[in-house]
Amino acid sequence: MRDLINKDITSDISGDARLALDLALTVRHGGDGGIADDLTDTAGLTTWVRAHRDALPVADGFVADEAALRAVRELRAAVRTLFARAVRPGEPSAADAARLLPLAEALRLLNEAAARVPTVPVLAWADDAEPVVRHQGVRGEAEIVALLAQAAVAFLAGADRERLRACHAPRCVRYFLKEHPRQEWCRPACGNRARVARHHERHKQAS
């Protein structure tokens, strides 16, 4: 997936933050200047879930159906609405400005999704690694949705939320975690586009 978070840049963020952000970033800038969506069909969701084997222990062999697609897209809408709240008083992503859910509905959708499958901690401890705890529930589509929702809940309730920003560079619709105090954009390419746009605007006003 083109918009999976760059793990070299954000190696210090939690797994929950990374998973929640990756879900939000399935809505992205399209090559034609519009908004692209990686989850328009079951094939797209299947590919996305399988790309997250490290975070979703049920990803191997997962094949999305229409019910799973609807549930994940509904959850994503709730997550992006809550991201828009988290970045206030800043503006939300341009992709969300006209289609935010009511806050109460977003919270209800997120909490209901998180409760779809009870999970239990499962310990794994390889010979050459530190022990790792995964939260595992009943196999199936419901667990995928519940795990995504639980990751979003943990992120939104945690310290990483304070660094969440919407990138307002031209044509960008991404959310990102601010890595240093002067960071304004999600990627260097967005910073370059923003500086070029400002340059053109200054020359236009001066002429």
N, C-alpha and C positions, 0 to 999 in steps of 0.2 A: 504494500500500500504506500502511495507516495507521501501521505501525510501522517504516517506514524511518527511519534515524537522522536527527535534525534536523541538517542540515549547517551551519546557522548556529551552533549550539551547539558542534559538534565539528569545526570547520573545521581544527583543528590536528592531527587524527589522520591516520594514513596511510590510503591507499586500501585496503590489505590489512586493516587493523583495521576500517574501515567495512564492507567486504564481509563479513568474518567475523561481525561483530556483526549485520549485517542478516540473515544466514542464521539466526543464533540467534534473532533476534526474530520469525521466522515462527511461533514458539510464543509466545502472548501470552494475556493475560487476556481472557476472553470476556464478552460483555454479560450473560450469565445467571449470572455468578459462577464459571463453570468455566474450562477452558483451551481456547482457540481455536487452530486450526492453519491457516495460510494455504496449506499444501502438502498438502491432503488428496486432491487429484486433479490430473490432468495440466493442466487449465485453470489451476489456481492456480499451478503451477510455471511454466507458460508466461508468465503475467502477471508473476510475480515476476522472472523472468530478463529479460524485455523492459524492465522498469522499471530495470534496471541496465546500460543500454547503455554508460554511461561506463566502467564497470569490466569489463564482459564484451564484448569486441569481436565475439563471435559471437552476441550477443543478437538482433540484427535478423533477423527471419524465423524465429527459433527456435520450434519447436513440440514440446513435451514429449511423450514416450510413456511407457508404463508402466515400461520399463527405466530411463529417466532419473529418473522419480519415485522409484523404489525406491532408486536410487543416491544421489540427493541427500538423501532422508530418512535413509538409513543414515549418510551423511556428517554430517548435522546432529546425529544422536544422538551420534556420536563427538565432534564439536566441543563440544556442550553438556556432555558428560562431562569434557572437558579444561578447559572454562571453570570447572566446579565444582571441579576440582583447583586451578586458578589462583587462585581467591578464598580458598582455605584460609589461615588457620584460620577464616575466616568461613563461614557456611552457604551452600550452593548455592541457586539459584533453587528456589522451592517446586514448580515444575513438574518439577524433576529429582530431587528428594530420593528418590523411590521407584523411579526407573527409570534410574539411572546404569549405564553399562556397566562391566565390569571395565576397569581402566586399560590393561592390555596389549592388550585387544581394541580399545579406542578408538584407541590409538596405531597398531595394525596397520591398522585401517580408514582412518584419516587418511592414513597413509603410502602405502598401496596406491592410494588414490584420487588422491593427488598424482602418482603415477608412471604413471597410466593413459595419459597423452599427453605425450611430450616436447615442450617448448616452446622457442622461440627468441626473442631480443629483436628487436623490429621498431621502427625509429625513424620517427616522424612529426614534421614540423616545418613548421607553417603560417607564412605570411609575418608574421603579427601575434602570434605566440605563441612561448613557449619550446619547445625540443624535448621530445618526450614519447616514452618507451619503453613499448611494450606487449609482453607476452609472448604469443606466438601459436603455436598448435599446429594439429593437423589438425582440420578443421571437424567438428562433430557433438556428440552428447550427451556423449561421453567427454571432450571438451575442456571443456565446461561444468563437469563434476564435478571434473576435474583443476585447473582454474583456481580454483574455490572452495576446494579442499583446499590448494592452494599458498598462497592468501591466508591461510588459517587457520594454516598452518605458519609463515608469515612473522610473523603477528601474535603467535602464542604464543611465538615465539622472540625477539621484539623488546621494546623498552622499554615500548611501550603496554600490554603485558600487566600490568605492575605497577599500573596504574590500574584494572584490571577489578574490578568489584564486582557482587554480586547485590542487587537492590532488594527489601527486605523490608517495604515498605508493604503494608497490607491489599489483597489481591486482585491484587497485581502479581507478575509472574513474569519480569521483564526482567533482563538483564544490561546494565551500562552502564560507561562510562569515567569515573572520578572526575575532575571538572574543577577542584576546589579542596579544600583540606584538610578543610573542615567539611561537605562534601557527603555526605549519607546516602542520598539517594533519587535515582532516575533523572530525575524531573521534578518541578516544583513541585506539580502535582496530587497526586502520591504523598506528598510531604511534608505537604500539607494533610490528607490522609486519615490519615496516621500520627499527626499531632498530635491530630486529633479522636478517634482510637481511644484514644490515651493519656489524653486528658482524660476520656473516658467510663470508662476503667478505673480511674482515680484516684477518681472520684466513686463508682463501684460499690464500691470497697474501703473508702471512707470512710463509706458508709451502713450 
